[in-house]
Amino acid sequence: MNILNGRIKILLILLLLSCYNLSFSNEVHSLTDTLIKGSALIDTDGKPVNAHGAGMLYHKGVYYLFGEVKKGKTWLVPDQQWEDFRVPAGGVSCYSSTDLKHWKNRGVVLKPTTNNPGYDLDTGRVIERPKVIYNERTKKFVMWMHIDKNDYSYSRGGVAISDNPFGPYQYLGSVAPNHQMLRDMTLFKDDDGKAYLIYSSENNNTMHVCLLSDDYLTPTKTYTRILEDKGRESPAIFKNKGKYFLITSGCTGWSPNAASYAVADQIMGPWAARENPCKGPNAEVSFFSQGAFVLPVVNKPDTFIFMADRWNKTDLEKSGYLWLPIRIINDKIEIHNIDGR
């Protein structure tokens, strides 16, 4: 009888797992038209979307995609200890969509300048990983981005504002939060309206989480150091059922590497480091991609899309995208590349 009961328990467990996997599979298929498999994303004019290191804002029924404009000849910055490939800084582009499938080009909403090498937005500088959130109190759309020189000796966060999600954005300047480096970064607005910068600092050895002022325009002195001595970059954060998840990549220049993630009950920590969330063939190189943002899908609870770039490091203008669903199991996450490519 005990053996029979044991077999019944095993069958019930297998049945529950099967139902869970079927549910996840159905969820994936419902997002099939949204997901991108390492290729170009085409806008409504039939042209490739040019929005890399991207972030996404949802406002009044519309998704707004912001990203780096990668255009022009790629060159290798000399005398660097890593493969520092660059194109002229093209500013920040914006695209809009109501269904995550059809994208309208809203143009370059934060424009660069030329022949002004001392200015943050000059084409000879670095403008990376723009993210935008909305401040209900000031009625302003606030954009933060990584601002740098080609040798990464500047390492600051730039901020711009607009009255409209699709710009134009007015650049306000840059800052080194708490006199610390800011390199790869993301921006997160919590359920209580507070906003945070999460960024690689200390020569990419440690991540910082920094609370912003109420108007989202200034870093406060409230910050914490996380993932100390881990050498992580390209942070992408999301929140689900009270837990915070932070996906990062290693520091191997433009070449792909294994992602990892961390989990916390409070955004200021403590954060518990976890393994690579990518599973399956080519997981060790994050399916040849590097994360940029995690998108919560509106009206689909517990549904998130991992948005990543597939860098073509010697021709950055031809870089592609990879958008994949995130599978959440309690406080663990998994990312599967459905077709293995």
Phi, psi and omega in degrees: 000319179297321179296317180296316178299322178297318180294321179298318179299318179297317179297320179295319178298315179298322179295317179296318177298320179297317180295321180295314181296323178295319179298315179296320179299316178297321178298317179298315181295328178292340179258007187307317183289342180274325188288149181237134186253061172073022183240185175287149172257127187258135179273181184289349174268002180082014181251152179298136173293131181244085184208086187256163187055041200283163169226162183227139175236134173252125182213120176050051174084005183233136171270133176243122180258124179243143179195172178288138173274114177256107184209140179105181184290134176274136175226162180259121178293125184287160172061034175254154178275000178219167183284089186265083178275144183218156162236166175303137179298121187259007183084199184241126178263164177219139175228150181234151181205149174256351185227005182066011180241322183250119189244123177265131180284117178265002177091187177273110189268346169229104189272144175277168173245166179237155176056037177221066191299342179273358184261142185304324187262016177293148181297342177276000178260193179240126175234110190227154167052053179292140177224144184231136171227163182252135178257110183296330183286315182268348183062031180246145170268127188245126180248130171244151181204163174276125178245133183205172167265166184300333180268007178063028180273351185267306169052068182228165175256127178260150182226141179218158182226159177207157174275347182232148180298328183264017172079194004287157180259138178263122182281130183258342181127186184228163184210151169259102186303124179052035179060031180244156176297144169231117178243236179308133187214164168217172185230136183224130176251121185275173183298333181272005179090351177286147183236150186223144166264133174238124190207153173287135182219179176053053182058038178070009182279335186219144173268148173241145170243117187235126176289135176268162175296169184299332178271002177069013187260348187221134172292140175268178177276000178272106178208163179223151178261127180230165181048049183297134177059029181264341181064060184241153177214190180047059181290141175221118189242148171208167182233136178214125177051045174084355180251145179257137180235131181235114178261134180224168174244168171283179183251088179232037179065228181270359181272141184288157180209184181281128173286166168212170179219165178225157184230143177213153173272339176230141185296332178276003175100180006287152178253134178258119180288139180236185185276187177294123178284343180286134184231141176105189182303135179068018176296330183293345174238025178051041180058037178062037182221173174224128184297151178230326187196153170243124184258119169286126181277122184296137179067016174230086183303143178064020181245120184225146179245126174277114182258124184224161174257141167254097187287133167258090196294334179268353175211076191299333179297336182262016177294147181250191183230156174220115177244124184226151177287149175256130178263125183248125179233095185059248179252024177241149178231152176223144175236119179247135173273105196303315183262004173081358182270000000 
